[in-house]
Amino acid sequence: MDGHAEHGVKAAGGFEFLLVGGSPQPSSCGLVQSLAARAHRVIAIDRGAEVLEAAGVAPWAYVGDSDSVGDEARAWAEERSNFELLRPSHKDQTDLALALDVVEERAGQPDPTTCCVTCVTGGRLDHQLGVIGTLMAHAALEPVIVEDTFCAWLLAPHARRTITFAAQDVGKTLSVLALESGTVVSERGFTWDLAHHALKALSDLGVSNVVEKPGATVACEAGYCLVVLNETI
């Protein structure tokens, strides 16, 4: 399955589900509004209800344990949601994992379900790493993380295998990070290209590359990798 970064970070294409988290440093209301306009269904993840209320975007579903959301925003989200999944705070899954389970249960068949996640990486490194690990377990949803300063695609051979960049991405900084040892990637159209290259987990070899030409492509041939396109960094 292929993906195309047709309009850069601020317009990552259309997708079935937008999941809005409640990270300590959420992305802007403008970005959330723009992403919601491209999504078929919007899910508020716990404190993500506060982000959606501020952005004026009504959620299709509210998911979480309500341990970080304010009472007003929770009530606002519950009143507007068609579906709720509430769990106690003492549980084995994160709220993001619960939301992804909801997406998988409602995924369209036989076509793949695309899923965008925002407001999940700001302010806590442990949460950032946990988000990436959780998305790996749900790679079939072709997840993409979109925040104000970057867009990140999870690639794997059995899910979204490639990502191709357009003219407006030329000159932008891009990093490819292997998420497990034995990950094999090819990169074409960048300042530094790779051909069927095996990367060690979290190797810095793929960090801070540059998109050189339209049609530049990253392909994941084995394992899992995260492709990060920076908007302003």
C-alpha positions as CSV (number, residue, x, y, z in Angstrom):
1,M,0.0,0.0,0.0
2,D,1.3,3.4,-0.9
3,G,1.0,6.9,0.5
4,H,1.5,10.3,-1.0
5,A,2.5,13.4,0.9
6,E,0.7,15.5,-1.7
7,H,0.4,18.8,0.2
8,G,3.0,18.6,2.9
9,V,2.4,18.6,6.7
10,K,-0.6,20.9,7.0
11,A,-2.7,18.8,4.5
12,A,-1.8,15.2,4.9
13,G,-4.6,14.0,2.6
14,G,-7.9,12.5,3.6
15,F,-8.5,9.8,6.1
16,E,-11.4,7.9,7.7
17,F,-10.5,8.7,11.4
18,L,-8.9,11.6,13.2
19,L,-7.8,10.8,16.7
20,V,-7.2,13.9,18.9
21,G,-5.2,13.3,22.0
22,G,-4.6,15.4,25.1
23,S,-0.8,15.9,25.2
24,P,0.4,18.6,27.6
25,Q,1.4,20.7,24.7
26,P,-1.3,20.2,22.0
27,S,-1.1,21.4,18.5
28,S,-3.0,24.5,17.4
29,C,-6.7,24.8,17.0
30,G,-6.2,25.8,13.4
31,L,-4.4,22.5,12.6
32,V,-7.0,20.5,14.4
33,Q,-9.7,22.2,12.4
34,S,-7.9,21.6,9.1
35,L,-7.4,17.9,9.9
36,A,-11.0,17.5,11.0
37,A,-12.2,18.8,7.7
38,R,-10.4,16.0,6.0
39,A,-11.7,13.2,8.3
40,H,-14.8,11.2,8.1
41,R,-15.0,10.6,11.9
42,V,-13.3,12.4,14.8
43,I,-12.5,10.7,18.1
44,A,-11.7,12.6,21.2
45,I,-9.2,10.8,23.4
46,D,-9.7,11.9,27.1
47,R,-8.3,15.4,27.4
48,G,-8.5,15.7,23.6
49,A,-12.0,16.7,24.3
50,E,-10.7,20.0,25.5
51,V,-8.7,20.5,22.3
52,L,-11.8,19.8,20.2
53,E,-14.0,22.1,22.2
54,A,-11.5,24.9,21.8
55,A,-11.4,24.2,18.1
56,G,-15.2,24.0,17.8
57,V,-15.0,20.4,16.3
58,A,-17.7,18.0,17.6
59,P,-16.4,14.4,18.1
60,W,-18.0,11.4,16.6
61,A,-16.8,9.4,19.7
62,Y,-15.3,10.0,23.1
63,V,-12.8,7.4,24.4
64,G,-10.8,7.3,27.6
65,D,-10.7,7.0,31.4
66,S,-11.5,10.8,32.1
67,D,-8.5,11.1,34.4
68,S,-7.1,14.3,32.7
69,V,-10.1,16.0,31.0
70,G,-12.0,18.7,32.7
71,D,-15.7,18.1,33.6
72,E,-17.0,20.8,31.3
73,A,-15.1,19.5,28.2
74,R,-16.0,15.9,29.0
75,A,-19.7,16.8,29.3
76,W,-19.4,18.8,26.0
77,A,-17.9,15.8,24.2
78,E,-20.4,13.3,25.7
79,E,-23.3,15.4,24.6
80,R,-22.1,15.5,21.0
81,S,-20.7,12.0,20.6
82,N,-22.5,9.2,18.9
83,F,-20.4,6.6,20.7
84,E,-18.5,6.4,24.0
85,L,-16.0,4.0,25.4
86,L,-15.2,4.7,29.0
87,R,-12.7,2.7,31.1
88,P,-11.4,3.0,34.7
89,S,-8.0,4.7,35.1
90,H,-6.4,1.6,36.4
91,K,-6.1,-0.4,33.2
92,D,-3.5,-2.1,31.0
93,Q,-4.1,0.0,27.9
94,T,-3.5,3.6,27.2
95,D,-6.4,5.8,26.0
96,L,-4.8,5.9,22.5
97,A,-4.8,2.1,22.4
98,L,-8.5,2.0,23.3
99,A,-9.2,4.5,20.5
100,L,-7.3,2.5,18.0
101,D,-9.2,-0.6,19.0
102,V,-12.4,1.4,18.2
103,V,-11.1,2.3,14.8
104,E,-10.1,-1.3,14.1
105,E,-13.6,-2.6,15.1
106,R,-15.1,-0.2,12.6
107,A,-12.5,-0.4,9.9
108,G,-13.9,-0.6,6.4
109,Q,-13.4,-3.9,4.5
110,P,-11.9,-4.7,2.1
111,D,-10.4,-1.2,1.7
112,P,-7.7,-0.2,4.3
113,T,-8.6,2.3,7.0
114,T,-6.4,5.4,7.2
115,C,-5.9,7.0,10.6
116,C,-4.5,10.4,11.5
117,V,-3.4,11.1,15.1
118,T,-2.7,14.6,16.5
119,C,-2.0,16.3,19.8
120,V,-0.2,13.2,21.1
121,T,3.5,14.1,21.1
122,G,3.9,17.4,22.9
123,G,5.5,17.7,26.3
124,R,6.4,14.2,27.4
125,L,9.1,12.0,25.9
126,D,7.7,8.8,27.5
127,H,4.3,9.5,25.9
128,Q,5.9,10.1,22.6
129,L,7.7,6.8,22.6
130,G,4.6,5.0,23.8
131,V,2.6,6.5,21.0
132,I,5.0,5.2,18.4
133,G,5.0,1.7,19.9
134,T,1.2,1.7,20.1
135,L,1.0,2.8,16.4
136,M,3.3,-0.1,15.5
137,A,0.8,-2.5,16.9
138,H,-1.9,-0.9,14.6
139,A,0.2,-0.5,11.5
140,A,-2.6,-1.9,9.3
141,L,-4.5,1.4,9.9
142,E,-1.7,3.2,8.0
143,P,-1.3,5.8,10.9
144,V,0.1,9.2,10.4
145,I,1.0,11.7,13.2
146,V,0.4,15.3,12.3
147,E,1.5,18.1,14.6
148,D,2.2,21.8,13.9
149,T,5.9,21.3,13.1
150,F,6.0,17.8,11.6
151,C,4.2,14.9,9.9
152,A,5.3,11.3,10.6
153,W,4.2,8.2,8.7
154,L,4.6,4.6,10.1
155,L,5.8,2.3,7.3
156,A,5.8,-1.5,7.2
157,P,5.7,-4.0,4.3
158,H,2.3,-5.3,5.4
159,A,0.7,-1.9,5.7
160,R,1.7,1.5,4.3
161,R,4.9,0.4,2.5
162,T,6.0,3.7,0.8
163,I,5.6,7.4,1.0
164,T,6.2,9.8,-1.9
165,F,6.8,13.5,-1.6
166,A,5.7,16.4,-3.8
167,A,7.2,19.6,-5.2
168,Q,6.2,21.6,-2.2
169,D,8.2,19.3,0.1
170,V,11.5,19.9,-1.8
171,G,14.1,21.4,0.6
172,K,12.4,20.1,3.7
173,T,14.3,18.1,6.3
174,L,13.3,14.4,6.6
175,S,14.4,11.7,8.9
176,V,13.9,7.9,8.6
177,L,14.2,6.0,11.9
178,A,14.1,2.2,12.1
179,L,11.9,1.0,14.9
180,E,13.3,-2.5,15.1
181,S,16.6,-4.1,14.1
182,G,16.7,-5.6,10.7
183,T,14.5,-2.9,9.2
184,V,15.4,-2.5,5.5
185,V,14.7,0.8,3.7
186,S,15.3,2.4,0.3
187,E,15.4,6.2,-0.2
188,R,15.4,7.8,-3.6
189,G,15.4,11.6,-4.4
190,F,17.1,12.8,-1.3
191,T,20.4,14.4,-0.6
192,W,21.6,11.0,0.7
193,D,19.9,8.0,-0.9
194,L,19.9,4.4,0.4
195,A,19.2,1.2,-1.6
196,H,17.9,-1.9,0.3
197,H,19.8,-0.8,3.4
198,A,19.4,-2.5,6.8
199,L,19.2,-0.1,9.7
200,K,19.7,-0.8,13.3
201,A,16.9,0.2,15.7
202,L,16.9,4.0,16.2
203,S,20.1,4.3,14.2
204,D,20.9,8.0,13.4
205,L,22.0,7.1,9.8
206,G,18.7,8.3,8.4
207,V,18.4,11.5,10.5
208,S,18.3,15.0,8.9
209,N,18.1,14.1,5.2
210,V,16.7,16.6,2.7
211,V,14.1,16.2,0.0
212,E,15.9,17.0,-3.3
213,K,13.2,16.5,-6.0
214,P,9.5,15.9,-6.5
215,G,8.7,12.2,-6.4
216,A,11.3,11.5,-3.7
217,T,10.3,8.1,-2.1
218,V,11.0,6.2,1.0
219,A,10.1,2.4,1.0
220,C,10.2,0.1,4.0
221,E,11.1,-3.4,2.7
222,A,11.3,-5.2,6.1
223,G,10.6,-4.3,9.7
224,Y,9.1,-0.9,10.7
225,C,10.3,2.6,10.2
226,L,9.0,6.1,11.0
227,V,9.4,8.8,8.3
228,V,9.4,12.3,9.8
229,L,8.9,15.3,7.5
230,N,9.7,18.6,9.4
231,E,7.7,21.6,8.5
232,T,9.8,24.3,10.2
233,I,12.6,22.5,12.0
